[in-house]
Amino acid sequence: MIGYVTIGVSNMDAAKTFYTSLFEDNGAQVLIDAGRIAFIGNNPGAPMLAVCEPYDGNDCASGNGNMVSFAADTKEAVSAMYDKAISLGATDEGEPGQRVPDRFYAAYVRDPDGNKLCFYVFG
């Protein structure tokens, strides 16, 4: 159902580097670069992440209560994504751990622009 999710960024080059590096193991690359917006993914027919400078020219702002979540295959993959995000300049919002017993394992970070991200696996 989701085609793409857009998040606002303050530096396009830095955002493209952060997200393509974060998801390089999934084959992520900039699929469409239209200047103030770029679509990152591994197939234009699959869900993508778009990073953009706000159209109105104002500063980007992360939303309170907004979050983009990325599925992982294993708990180890959640931890690896968390560690990689931190190494790329993200800040901790919740280390990897079991959130709902036997049902939901997740880790949380904020990207360099303050957008909240979750890496998770059910189980």
C-alpha positions as CSV (number, residue, x, y, z in Angstrom):
1,M,0.0,0.0,0.0
2,I,2.8,2.5,0.7
3,G,4.5,3.9,-2.4
4,Y,6.9,6.1,-0.5
5,V,7.4,8.1,2.7
6,T,8.8,11.6,2.6
7,I,10.9,13.2,5.3
8,G,12.3,16.7,5.4
9,V,16.0,17.3,5.5
10,S,18.3,20.3,5.8
11,N,21.1,19.0,3.6
12,M,20.3,16.8,0.6
13,D,23.8,15.5,0.0
14,A,24.2,14.5,3.7
15,A,20.7,12.9,3.8
16,K,21.3,10.9,0.6
17,T,24.6,9.7,2.0
18,F,23.1,8.8,5.4
19,Y,20.2,6.8,3.9
20,T,22.0,5.1,1.1
21,S,24.8,4.1,3.5
22,L,22.3,2.9,6.1
23,F,20.5,0.7,3.7
24,E,23.3,-0.3,1.4
25,D,23.0,-4.0,2.4
26,N,19.5,-3.9,1.0
27,G,20.7,-2.5,-2.3
28,A,19.5,1.0,-1.6
29,Q,20.5,3.8,-4.0
30,V,19.1,7.1,-5.2
31,L,16.6,6.0,-7.8
32,I,15.3,9.5,-8.7
33,D,17.1,12.7,-7.9
34,A,15.1,15.8,-8.7
35,G,17.2,18.4,-6.9
36,R,15.2,19.3,-3.8
37,I,13.7,15.7,-3.5
38,A,15.3,12.3,-4.0
39,F,13.8,8.9,-3.9
40,I,15.9,6.1,-2.2
41,G,15.2,2.4,-2.6
42,N,16.2,-0.6,-4.5
43,N,13.3,-0.7,-7.0
44,P,11.0,2.1,-8.1
45,G,8.1,-0.3,-8.0
46,A,8.7,-1.1,-4.3
47,P,8.2,1.2,-1.3
48,M,10.8,4.0,-1.2
49,L,12.0,6.7,1.2
50,A,12.0,10.2,-0.2
51,V,14.2,12.9,1.3
52,C,13.4,16.5,0.5
53,E,14.1,20.1,1.3
54,P,10.7,21.6,2.3
55,Y,8.8,23.1,-0.7
56,D,7.9,26.3,1.3
57,G,11.6,27.1,1.9
58,N,11.3,27.0,5.6
59,D,13.5,24.8,7.9
60,C,12.6,21.1,8.0
61,A,11.0,20.0,11.3
62,S,10.6,16.5,12.6
63,G,7.1,15.7,13.8
64,N,6.2,14.8,17.4
65,G,4.7,11.4,17.2
66,N,5.8,10.8,13.6
67,M,8.1,7.9,12.9
68,V,9.3,5.8,9.9
69,S,9.7,2.1,10.7
70,F,11.9,-0.3,8.8
71,A,11.4,-4.1,9.0
72,A,14.3,-6.4,9.7
73,D,14.6,-10.2,9.3
74,T,16.1,-10.9,12.7
75,K,16.9,-9.4,16.0
76,E,20.5,-9.3,15.0
77,A,19.6,-7.3,11.9
78,V,17.7,-4.8,14.1
79,S,20.9,-4.3,16.2
80,A,23.1,-4.0,13.2
81,M,20.8,-1.3,11.7
82,Y,20.8,0.6,15.0
83,D,24.6,0.4,15.3
84,K,25.0,1.5,11.7
85,A,22.7,4.4,12.1
86,I,24.5,5.6,15.2
87,S,27.8,5.3,13.3
88,L,26.4,7.4,10.5
89,G,25.5,10.2,13.0
90,A,22.1,9.2,14.3
91,T,21.2,9.7,17.9
92,D,19.8,7.1,20.3
93,E,16.1,7.0,21.0
94,G,16.0,3.5,22.4
95,E,18.6,0.7,22.2
96,P,17.7,-2.6,20.6
97,G,15.4,-4.7,22.9
98,Q,12.3,-6.7,23.4
99,R,9.4,-4.2,23.6
100,V,6.5,-6.6,23.7
101,P,7.4,-10.1,25.1
102,D,7.7,-12.6,22.3
103,R,6.0,-10.3,19.9
104,F,8.0,-7.1,19.0
105,Y,11.8,-6.4,19.1
106,A,12.9,-2.9,18.1
107,A,15.5,-0.1,18.2
108,Y,14.9,3.6,17.8
109,V,17.1,6.5,16.5
110,R,16.8,10.0,15.2
111,D,18.5,10.8,11.9
112,P,20.8,13.9,11.7
113,D,17.7,16.1,11.0
114,G,15.8,14.7,14.0
115,N,13.5,12.4,12.1
116,K,12.6,9.4,14.3
117,L,13.3,5.9,12.8
118,C,12.5,2.4,14.1
119,F,14.1,-0.9,13.1
120,Y,12.0,-3.8,14.1
121,V,11.1,-7.5,13.8
122,F,8.1,-9.3,15.0
123,G,8.9,-12.1,17.4
